[in-house]
Structure formats: structure tokens, C-alpha cells
Amino acid sequence: MKTGFGKQFKVSDNFKCADHPTDISDRIKADDARDALKDIRKELSAFQEKLYAHNRYSVLVCLQGMDTAGKDSLIRQVFKAFNVRGVQVNSFKTPSALELQHDYLWRHAIALPEKGKFGVFNRTHYENVLVTRVHPEYLLKENMPGIEAVSDLPKDFWKKRFEQINHFEQQLVNNGTILFKFFLHLGKDEQKARLLRRLDKQKHQWKFSPGDLAERALWDRYMDCYEDAIRHTSPATAPWYAIPADDKDICRYLVASILLERLKTYKDVRYPEPGPEITEHVQQYRLQLEQAAPGGK
């Protein structure tokens, strides 16, 4: 299938949600995407093995999107072939009492992947410029100096948060983290259909919350905040990709394709060369094993 999706779905400085489709099923068929993903998974898994052995880079995949955008199922399907020791997934919900005792980036910093591993953030540090911007009253729980009410927030508060996030991410990149940021761009009508399916299937009703409807009513406000956040936090070293998410198979295929496309550019990721104590005595070790008695005796 077609490649080069990284360039196609990378956002521009004047990012607008309305300029990016949520459905491209007229260009890519779901069945084709599902089949193609199987091969991409194998290649990603092979890269993971080399990354783990090389132990110089880490990979961080950030997934952000509205409720029902398909983040959980994307993680299951894209990383299905990975060795479990090489990938760690973190889902960030309402901050705990302990997390609120630290700065807002602390809980994300301590969850970063080690060298040689993949990390996936299911919802990310961008919640701190999305949910808290739609609901600024949540910021009061952070107990910041000089802020007793929402009206106390400085005019440049959000600009400074964007700068802090950019600095945070640049530090990661400078120290060997390969960073991906995906906005799973879901259409409002498709979200409605997915919420209705949750209600229709008893085994999925536990996923539904009346709060989902309250947040849905703020859709336009969320889109404004996504646009502003993405515009201010998409440098060349840590770009955003806006991925059409109305079809889950196509969305997973695009994310996996972009991952593989960029990771392949890291030509220095390779298996370590064995030391001379191995290469100089390979035949000796082989003979020793071949002549060993059955059962280790």
C-alpha cells in the first residue's frame, strides 16, 4: 500500500481541525488497511528488538483525542507483536493527591520509557492544556502560588505552558527519545455513533458515563483548544500528526505506517557487535555445547 503518510498528515503552523478530514475511507479501504497492518506490525516488532539491544534510544508515542477516538484499541492492535518487556503503556486520568503535590509534568516525566524501550501515553501531558483549559477550575487543585481563583490566572498562562511543554519535549529529544504525537481526529457524528453503540451493548455500558455527554456539549471549545495547543507545540523535532479516526482500521494503519516510516530513518539502530571474547572463541563454545552429554551430565 501507499507510504509517505508522515508528510501527508503532519500538521502545519496554522493547523485547523476543519482543514483535516476525519474520514478517508474513499482513499483507503478498511480491509486493505487491516491486512497491511499485519506486515507493519512485524517490522515494528523487529525494530523493537534492535532498539532494545542497541539501548541508546527510547521511543515515546503520545495519543491524544476525544472520548471514543479509539486509543485503547489502537494500542492493542499496533503493538500486538511486541515483546512485552519492550513496551510500557501509561494512561493518565485525573491527577492523584500525590501527583498534585508536584508540578503538572512530574507524573509524565516519571513514566517516560527507558532507553531501549517503547512508551505509549494514552492521553498525555497535553491534558494540561486541553481539559484544564476547557475547565480552568481544575487548575485550582494544583495549588499554585498566587492563584486562588480562575481570575488570578495570568494572561500569558497558556503561552507559558506551551513553552514549558516544548522545553520538556526538546530535552527528551536531545537525550535520545524518538517522539511521536498523534491527534486522533474523530468526527462529532462518529463519536455520537460510538457512544450509542456503548449504550446498545450491555457489556460495553460500563464504559459510558453521563459526563461523556457533558464533555460532548463542549465539543467546539475542545476543538479550539486542540488547534491552539497543536499550533504552538509542533516543532520540527517533535511534530504533531492529525490522523483521521472515523475508521479504526484506517487510523491504526496510518499510525503504524508513520511510526515505521520515521523509525527506519534511524540507521544507527542495530544489534551490538559481540565482544572479542565471543568472536574469537565461537568454534570452541560450539564444540563444547555439541560434546556435552545429554541432560547436562
C-alpha positions in Angstrom: 0.0 0.0 0.0 0.9 3.7 -0.2 3.6 5.1 2.1 4.8 8.6 2.9 1.9 9.3 5.3 4.2 11.2 7.7 4.4 14.2 5.3 0.8 13.9 4.4 -0.6 14.0 7.9 2.0 16.2 9.7 0.3 19.4 10.8 1.2 22.9 9.7 1.7 26.1 11.8 -1.8 27.3 11.0 -3.4 24.0 12.0 -7.2 23.9 11.9 -9.3 20.9 12.6 -11.7 21.7 9.8 -8.9 21.5 7.3 -8.1 17.9 8.2 -10.5 15.1 7.3 -11.8 12.6 9.9 -12.8 10.0 7.3 -10.6 9.0 4.3 -12.4 5.7 3.6 -12.8 6.9 0.0 -9.0 6.7 -0.4 -8.1 3.8 1.8 -10.2 0.7 2.3 -10.5 -0.7 5.8 -9.9 -4.3 4.6 -6.7 -3.2 2.9 -5.6 -1.3 5.9 -6.2 -4.2 8.2 -4.2 -6.5 6.0 -1.3 -4.1 5.6 -1.1 -3.6 9.4 -0.2 -7.2 9.9 3.1 -6.7 7.9 3.8 -3.4 9.5 3.5 -4.9 13.0 6.1 -7.5 12.1 8.5 -4.8 11.0 7.9 -2.7 14.1 8.5 -5.7 16.3 11.8 -6.3 14.5 12.8 -2.7 15.1 11.8 -3.0 18.8 14.2 -5.9 19.2 17.1 -4.0 17.7 16.2 -0.9 19.8 16.2 -3.0 22.9 19.6 -4.5 22.1 21.1 -1.2 20.9 20.0 0.5 24.2 20.7 4.1 23.1 17.2 5.4 22.1 13.8 5.2 23.5 10.5 5.8 21.7 7.6 7.7 23.1 4.2 7.5 21.3 1.7 10.1 22.5 -2.0 9.5 21.7 -4.5 12.4 22.2 -8.1 12.6 21.1 -11.7 13.0 22.2 -13.5 10.3 24.1 -14.2 7.1 21.9 -11.4 8.1 19.5 -10.0 4.6 19.6 -6.8 5.0 21.6 -7.1 1.7 23.6 -7.9 -0.5 20.7 -5.1 1.2 18.6 -2.6 0.4 21.3 -3.7 -3.3 21.4 -3.6 -3.7 17.6 -0.5 -1.7 16.6 1.8 -3.1 19.4 0.3 -6.6 19.3 3.5 -8.3 18.0 5.8 -6.5 20.5 7.8 -8.3 23.2 6.0 -7.2 26.4 9.3 -6.4 28.1 10.0 -3.7 25.5 6.8 -1.6 25.7 5.1 0.2 28.6 1.7 1.9 28.4 0.6 4.7 30.7 -2.9 6.1 30.9 -3.3 9.5 32.5 -6.6 10.2 34.2 -7.5 12.7 36.9 -4.3 13.5 38.9 -4.0 11.8 42.3 -3.3 13.6 45.5 0.4 12.6 45.3 0.6 13.9 41.7 -0.9 17.2 42.7 1.9 17.6 45.2 4.3 18.0 42.2 4.3 20.2 39.1 2.0 19.1 36.3 4.7 17.5 34.2 6.1 15.3 37.1 3.8 12.3 36.6 4.6 12.2 32.9 8.3 12.6 33.5 8.5 9.6 35.9 6.5 7.5 33.3 9.0 8.0 30.4 10.3 4.9 28.8 13.8 3.7 29.5 16.5 3.5 26.8 15.8 0.6 24.5 12.0 0.6 25.1 8.8 2.0 23.7 6.5 4.0 25.8 2.9 4.8 25.0 1.0 7.7 26.6 -2.8 7.0 26.4 -3.8 10.7 27.0 -0.8 12.8 27.6 0.8 15.8 29.2 -1.4 17.8 26.8 -4.4 17.2 29.0 -2.8 20.1 31.0 -3.6 22.5 28.1 -6.8 20.9 26.9 -9.1 19.6 29.7 -7.7 22.2 32.2 -8.3 25.0 29.6 -11.9 23.9 29.0 -12.3 23.5 32.7 -9.9 26.1 34.2 -11.3 25.5 37.7 -9.4 22.2 37.7 -6.2 24.2 37.9 -7.0 25.4 41.4 -6.3 21.8 42.6 -2.7 22.3 41.6 -2.4 24.9 44.5 -0.1 27.2 42.5 1.3 30.3 44.3 -0.8 33.4 43.9 -3.7 31.6 42.2 -6.7 31.4 44.5 -9.4 31.7 41.7 -9.5 31.3 37.9 -9.5 35.1 37.6 -6.0 35.1 39.1 -4.5 33.2 36.1 -2.0 35.5 34.2 -2.9 36.5 30.7 0.1 34.6 29.4 -0.6 31.4 31.4 -1.3 29.1 28.5 1.5 30.6 26.4 3.9 29.7 29.2 2.6 26.2 29.5 3.1 25.7 25.7 6.7 26.9 26.2 7.2 24.6 29.1 5.9 21.6 27.2 8.1 22.4 24.2 11.2 22.6 26.5 10.2 19.3 28.2 9.9 17.6 24.8 13.1 19.1 23.4 15.0 17.8 26.4 13.6 14.3 25.7 14.6 14.5 22.0 18.1 15.9 22.9 18.6 12.9 25.1 17.6 10.2 22.6 13.8 9.9 22.8 12.2 9.5 19.4 8.9 11.3 20.0 5.6 10.8 18.1 2.5 12.9 18.8 -0.8 11.7 17.2 -4.1 13.6 17.4 -6.7 11.0 16.6 -9.1 13.3 14.8 -12.6 12.0 15.3 -15.8 13.4 13.8 -18.6 14.5 16.1 -21.1 12.3 14.3 -18.9 9.3 14.6 -18.4 9.9 18.3 -22.2 10.0 18.7 -22.5 6.7 16.9 -19.8 5.1 19.1 -21.5 6.4 22.3 -24.8 4.9 21.1 -23.1 1.6 20.5 -21.8 1.6 24.0 -25.3 2.0 25.3 -26.7 -0.6 23.0 -24.3 -3.3 24.1 -24.8 -4.3 27.7 -21.2 -5.5 28.0 -19.9 -2.1 27.0 -22.3 0.1 29.0 -19.7 0.3 31.8 -17.6 2.5 29.5 -20.4 5.1 29.3 -20.6 8.0 31.7 -23.2 10.8 31.8 -20.1 13.0 31.9 -19.4 12.0 28.3 -22.5 13.9 27.2 -21.4 17.0 29.2 -18.0 17.0 27.6 -19.6 16.4 24.2 -21.6 19.5 24.6 -18.3 21.4 24.8 -17.0 19.9 21.5 -16.4 23.2 19.8 -14.4 24.6 22.8 -12.3 21.4 22.8 -11.6 21.8 19.1 -10.5 25.4 19.6 -8.1 24.3 22.4 -6.7 21.4 20.3 -6.0 23.8 17.5 -4.2 26.3 19.7 -2.2 23.7 21.6 -1.1 21.9 18.4 -0.2 25.1 16.6 2.1 26.1 19.5 3.7 22.7 20.1 4.6 21.2 16.8 8.3 22.0 16.1 10.3 20.0 13.5 11.9 17.9 16.2 8.5 16.9 17.8 5.8 17.3 15.2 2.1 16.5 15.5 0.2 14.2 13.1 -3.6 14.7 12.7 -4.9 11.2 12.0 -8.4 10.6 10.5 -10.0 8.4 13.2 -13.6 7.8 12.0 -12.5 4.3 10.8 -10.5 2.5 13.4 -8.7 0.1 11.0 -7.5 3.0 8.8 -6.5 5.0 11.8 -4.3 2.2 13.2 -2.7 1.6 9.8 -1.8 5.2 9.4 -0.3 5.5 12.9 1.7 2.3 12.4 2.9 3.4 9.0 4.1 6.7 10.3 5.9 5.0 13.2 7.7 2.6 10.8 8.5 5.3 8.3 10.3 7.5 10.8 11.9 4.8 12.7 13.5 3.4 9.6 15.5 6.6 9.2 17.4 5.8 12.4 20.1 3.7 10.5 22.4 3.6 13.5 19.9 1.4 15.5 21.5 -2.1 15.2 22.4 -5.1 17.1 25.6 -4.7 19.1 28.7 -6.4 17.8 29.8 -9.3 20.1 33.0 -8.7 22.0 36.3 -10.5 21.1 35.8 -13.0 23.9 32.8 -14.3 21.8 34.0 -13.9 18.2 37.5 -15.4 18.9 36.1 -18.5 20.6 32.8 -19.2 18.8 34.0 -22.6 17.5 35.3 -23.5 20.9 31.9 -22.7 22.6 30.1 -24.5 19.8 32.2 -27.7 20.2 31.8 -27.5 24.0 28.0 -27.5 23.6 27.9 -30.2 21.0 30.0 -32.5 23.0 28.0 -32.0 26.2 26.4 -35.2 27.5 22.5 -35.4 27.2 20.8 -33.9 30.2 23.8 -31.8 31.1 25.9 -34.7 32.6 
